[in-house]
Structures are given as C-alpha cells and as structure tokens.
C-alpha cells in the first residue's frame, strides 16, 4: 500500500512536471526552424569535432536556423558558440544532475530542466533535424529515441544525421549484423535508411535544407483525409489498439 506522504509527494511532482512543459512550450514556440545538435560534454576544445560542430552551427545559423543543445560543455558548447558567433538563436536546455553540469556561456536562450523526458520533448517537438556528433549514453539515447519515434510513425520522418564515420561506423555495422543478419530480423532493412552517416558539413546542411523545403511544400498542399494527423506534442496520431476476443474467461463462458 502506498504511504499517504509518498502519494502526496507524487501529486505535487505532477505540477513540477507540468511547469517544465508549460515553460518549455512558451519559450520554444517562438523559435522558428531549429536544429538539435547532440554530442559529448567531454569533448575538449582541441578536438576536431568541436571545431566541426562550431562551424556547422554557424552555417545553419546563417541560414536562419535556431540551434538547440543540451546547454553544457563540449559539443554542446561548440554548437551554441557557433550560433552565437553568427548572431543566431542559440538555445541551451540544461539538465540538473547530481554532478552539476555547468552551462556554457554561449546560449542566448537558457532553460533548466529537472526531468530528462520533459527536456527530450523540447528537442523533438521544436527541431526539424537532429545532428549527433560523437557522444556517450546521452547522445545514444537521443539518437535511438528519434529512431523509435520515426520507425513507429509517432513522429513524421525528419533528418537524423550521425556526424563522424569512424565513430558511428561500428554502431551501424552492429545494427546491420545483429538486428538484420543474425537469426530472426529485429528491424526492417529499410529502418537502416532512417538516418545518414556523414563526415561532410556541406552534405549535412544540404540534407537539412532539402528536408525543410520538402516540409514547406507539404504543408502548403491540401491535407488529404485518412492520413495520420500531427498532434500538439510533436507526434502523430496512431491507430487505436485492436481488440481481440478472449479465448478464455467470463466472456467465452457466457457464449457457452
């Protein structure tokens, strides 16, 4: 039985969660087109990927994209810095951790989150593309979360770009061998086409720009009936669960 004090704490926790969503929605809804850039907080400024993340964010900001990061150091700092240097919108969504993550100074829009899932919602809902630089568990979480949403059609397909062939190549090989070629397939072969691996800044920008142009054309066209409709949460409506008749139990007994 749940203790009454614990239940009361859970009730108030709902309001804390709601406050993060409300503040996030009110802040992020004014961004315009945006790109979420992920990567390791441990990446030093001397790392080549730090420089590439900085340059990519600058290139995108010059094309009027807002840049969204997790607000911390490393790749996140590089991306916020590139957007800041280009005079663009630089968003840092910092997370409160037991070992405090220090926010980088280059975000001109800052928010602090207590809950990872509320923060993740902002990454997905307000970005038209994801770019994942080399990173750890957090970056992998953001990558696989996007794959799950697109594969299950809970989000419309958007560009997910893994930047760094040498870093991501092993993961892609594992996905192909372990999930497709070893025993019963765990994913469809086309699921490996839901993301792109590249080492080119120009190709990354081109993919993002082409997807944006396609999306603008789609939104300008009449909405056909029968297609999944977007929801306010950034996902799309799904089919209701199919109800199967019970083979055993009270209903089957009544039929007899």
VOGU-3710 file (C-alpha; in Angstrom, 3 decimals, decimal comma):
1> xxxxxxxxxx> 0,000/0,000/0,000  1,349/3,440/-0,941  2,153/5,636/2,018  -0,009/8,773/2,111  3,021/11,071/2,402  4,624/9,446/-0,651  1,352/9,774/-2,589  1,175/13,470/-1,719  4,740/13,972/-2,985  3,878/12,244/-6,246
11> xxxxxxxxxx> 0,858/14,520/-6,637  2,993/17,645/-6,283  5,573/16,135/-8,634  2,907/16,264/-11,357  2,787/20,060/-11,018  6,580/20,329/-11,233  6,472/18,280/-14,435  3,660/20,435/-15,812  5,616/23,598/-15,062  8,586/22,355/-17,107
21> xxxxxxxxxx> 6,349/21,588/-20,073  4,491/24,904/-19,858  7,670/26,965/-19,568  9,277/24,945/-22,350  6,336/25,333/-24,718  6,030/29,065/-24,072  9,749/29,636/-24,618  10,368/27,346/-27,571  7,268/28,004/-29,671  8,761/31,268/-30,988
31> xxxxxxxxxx> 11,981/29,763/-32,362  11,090/29,085/-35,977  13,031/26,347/-37,796  15,601/24,775/-35,489  18,190/22,002/-35,440  19,078/19,980/-32,350  22,786/19,183/-32,102  23,962/16,470/-29,704  27,363/15,239/-28,647  29,651/14,534/-25,739
41> xxxxxxxxxx> 30,061/17,042/-22,912  33,612/15,679/-22,529  34,799/16,834/-25,947  37,732/19,259/-25,452  38,076/22,417/-27,496  41,154/20,895/-29,148  39,104/18,012/-30,593  38,438/18,265/-34,370  34,745/17,535/-33,791  34,467/20,581/-31,535
51> xxxxxxxxxx> 35,575/22,743/-34,461  33,220/20,961/-36,863  30,238/21,364/-34,532  31,065/25,065/-34,195  31,284/25,509/-37,967  28,089/23,547/-38,625  26,098/25,602/-36,117  27,449/28,796/-37,666  26,483/27,646/-41,172  22,973/26,765/-40,019
61> xxxxxxxxxx> 22,514/29,986/-38,035  23,497/31,956/-41,139  20,589/30,196/-42,857  18,191/31,316/-40,099  18,065/28,055/-38,137  17,970/28,213/-34,363  20,427/25,840/-32,709  19,262/23,724/-29,772  21,676/21,860/-27,499  21,752/20,370/-24,033
71> xxxxxxxxxx> 23,375/23,574/-22,817  26,534/22,020/-21,380  30,210/21,938/-22,345  31,925/20,021/-25,152  29,995/19,598/-28,397  27,058/21,458/-26,871  29,244/24,470/-26,169  30,687/24,333/-29,678  27,238/24,358/-31,280  25,913/27,152/-29,065
81> xxxxxxxxxx> 29,093/29,106/-29,708  28,779/28,757/-33,485  25,201/30,018/-33,437  26,130/32,835/-31,045  29,072/33,948/-33,199  26,808/34,070/-36,259  24,291/36,251/-34,429  21,696/33,481/-34,453  19,368/31,970/-31,885  21,359/29,751/-29,535
91> xxxxxxxxxx> 19,280/27,598/-27,158  20,712/25,692/-24,196  18,431/23,212/-22,434  20,462/22,381/-19,354  19,701/19,410/-17,105  20,070/19,362/-13,324  22,339/16,445/-12,408  23,764/15,064/-9,137  27,166/16,087/-10,502  26,214/19,559/-11,654
101> xxxxxxxxxx> 26,565/20,207/-15,375  27,932/23,685/-15,883  26,003/25,618/-18,512  28,082/27,068/-21,330  28,034/30,868/-21,768  27,028/30,901/-25,448  23,296/30,214/-25,204  21,136/33,332/-25,503  18,028/31,317/-24,555  18,561/29,178/-21,457
111> xxxxxxxxxx> 16,308/26,770/-19,615  16,997/24,378/-16,745  15,230/21,021/-16,579  14,839/18,589/-13,736  13,327/15,830/-15,884  15,048/14,258/-18,874  11,757/13,358/-20,573  10,481/16,960/-20,491  13,788/18,148/-21,937  13,670/15,457/-24,623
121> xxxxxxxxxx> 10,226/16,637/-25,648  11,659/20,081/-26,414  14,434/18,593/-28,559  11,941/16,603/-30,623  8,997/18,979/-30,842  10,882/22,113/-31,825  13,646/20,769/-34,102  13,236/19,896/-37,760  16,508/17,907/-37,818  18,877/16,105/-35,440
131> xxxxxxxxxx> 22,666/16,041/-35,788  24,508/13,624/-33,493  28,235/14,164/-33,066  30,319/11,564/-31,204  28,927/11,182/-27,708  28,115/8,815/-24,882  24,949/7,387/-23,376  23,066/10,683/-23,594  23,770/11,089/-27,305  22,886/7,442/-27,931
141> xxxxxxxxxx> 19,634/7,943/-26,030  18,729/10,927/-28,178  19,602/9,036/-31,363  17,645/5,877/-30,513  14,693/7,873/-29,207  14,438/9,580/-32,596  14,702/6,207/-34,357  11,898/4,789/-32,225  9,583/7,735/-32,916  10,199/7,647/-36,672
151> xxxxxxxxxx> 10,097/3,844/-37,005  6,797/3,599/-35,132  5,418/6,622/-37,042  4,803/8,519/-33,837  6,811/11,320/-35,437  6,929/12,315/-39,057  10,245/11,388/-40,639  12,877/14,064/-40,141  16,625/14,058/-40,890  18,760/12,301/-38,290
161> xxxxxxxxxx> 22,429/12,710/-39,147  25,271/10,856/-37,446  28,353/13,009/-37,918  31,629/11,093/-37,921  32,036/7,911/-39,962  34,836/6,483/-37,869  32,914/6,932/-34,626  29,472/5,777/-35,786  30,583/3,116/-38,261  30,903/0,389/-35,618
171> xxxxxxxxxx> 27,377/1,008/-34,347  25,957/0,884/-37,867  27,814/-2,388/-38,550  26,441/-3,845/-35,319  22,894/-2,794/-36,179  23,165/-4,432/-39,578  24,761/-7,668/-38,359  22,955/-8,136/-35,045  19,477/-6,884/-35,872  19,211/-7,967/-39,518
181> xxxxxxxxxx> 21,645/-10,747/-40,380  21,837/-12,755/-37,166  18,826/-15,048/-36,809  15,368/-13,524/-36,906  15,491/-9,852/-38,040  14,680/-7,415/-35,254  14,127/-4,433/-37,563  13,240/-3,978/-41,220  16,061/-3,416/-43,673  14,598/-0,025/-44,564
191> xxxxxxxxxx> 14,998/1,034/-40,913  18,711/1,452/-41,571  17,754/4,206/-44,019  16,157/6,333/-41,286  19,494/8,039/-40,618  22,521/9,229/-42,556  26,195/8,890/-41,605  28,480/11,596/-42,962  31,718/13,458/-42,407  30,727/16,459/-44,538
201> xxxxxxxxxx> 29,446/19,771/-43,212  28,112/20,727/-46,638  26,210/17,444/-47,006  24,709/17,890/-43,552  23,462/21,373/-44,376  22,155/20,174/-47,751  20,153/17,345/-46,156  18,623/19,730/-43,635  17,796/22,361/-46,272  16,212/19,825/-48,648
211> xxxxxxxxxx> 14,083/18,388/-45,858  12,935/21,867/-44,867  11,955/22,682/-48,452  10,032/19,400/-48,728  8,230/20,072/-45,459  7,243/23,590/-46,529  5,832/22,229/-49,789  3,928/19,514/-47,944  2,361/21,983/-45,542  1,312/24,201/-48,437
221> xxxxxxxxxx> -0,532/21,306/-50,115  -4,094/20,318/-49,146  -4,285/17,812/-46,296  -5,651/14,529/-47,567  -8,178/12,728/-45,438  -7,150/9,418/-43,977  -3,525/10,391/-43,266  -2,161/10,490/-39,744  -2,580/13,993/-38,351  0,085/15,779/-36,275
231> xxxxxxxxxx> -0,633/16,291/-32,591  0,286/19,211/-30,386  3,027/17,150/-28,757  5,046/16,884/-31,950  3,995/13,313/-32,669  1,303/11,990/-34,993  -1,866/10,201/-34,136  -1,708/6,442/-34,270  -4,223/3,688/-34,770  -6,171/2,614/-31,683
241> xxxxxxxxxx> -5,192/-0,792/-30,294  -7,027/-3,699/-31,884  -9,279/-5,570/-29,516  -9,081/-9,328/-29,685  -11,840/-11,561/-28,271  -10,833/-13,521/-25,226  -10,453/-17,249/-25,679  -10,948/-17,952/-22,014  -12,679/-16,219/-19,161  -16,139/-14,886/-18,422
251> xxxxxx> -16,989/-13,808/-21,996  -16,275/-17,217/-23,515  -18,154/-18,874/-20,667  -21,200/-16,710/-21,369  -21,114/-17,698/-25,035  -21,445/-21,321/-23,966
//
